[in-house]
Amino acid sequence: MSQSQHIIIVDDEAPAREMVGDYLRMHGFTVTLCEGGKSLRTAIEGGVPDLVVLDLNMPEEDGLSIIRDLKSRGNVPIIMLTATASPIDRVVGLELGADDYIAKPCELRELMARIRSVLRRSGPAKAPAEAPAAKNAREQLVRFGTKWLDLEAQALRDDDGNEHPLTASEFGLLKVFAANPKRVLSRERLLELANARDSEAFDRAVDLRIMRIRRKIEPDPTKPAVIRTIRGGGYLFSPPGEKA
């Protein structure tokens, strides 16, 4: 990578955040260490990081409220660190837009693998995309219900060109559907193709992410016609003009 990617570690326990920070620096990342929500907000005033690793259990401010705040400001990828967080906290974190989670104490190599996976899915979203040739631009646009998915810019837009926020994991799923129209994809296959093979809560997380995507793209989210649920099978993307 030409420019070192910037990761912010938010953890109220100094030894834990320093250990993770040292390990990431050793692997070429630029790292900022924060002890809570207040220092995190100060840090991002200087520029949005490529990824935030966030402890959910902190005395100063609840990690879930920090996720909500971060996602309202922009679309920075987030990996949750959870020591005592219940499965419901993890699911709520994912529903709020977090991209992954890992249990504490974490195996540093596993954390690194998850960081790289989320960064791959989020892509170079901060770099301004050069205007491609018209033909190439058309090839990079996929119609999903009421919106267009721009594969090049990794953005979801309506017919007026307004951008609608998309998390890295939601983009990953839409990209998989775009590449596999009219094919039934199981939850496991979706996770595999989106580079997001993960542990127990993720069957439910796929359903939550599909629900969030449907709110953004379906003409009527209560009667999904673009991304359909196939009983016992998984999900199927019906491109425009295809009969249900």
Secondary structure, 3 states (H helix, E strand, C coil): CCCCCEEEEECCCHHHHHHHHHHHHHCCCEEEEECCHHHHHHHHHCCCCCEEEEECCCCCCCHHHHHHHHHHHCCCCEEEEECCCCHHHHHHHHHCCCCEEEECCCCHHHHHHHHHHHHHHHCCCCCCCCCCCHHHHHHCEEEECCEEEECCCCEEECCCCCEECCCHHHHHHHHHHHHCCCCEECHHHHHHHCCCCCCCCHHHHHHHHHHHHHHHHCCCCCCCCCEEEECCCEEEECCCCCCC
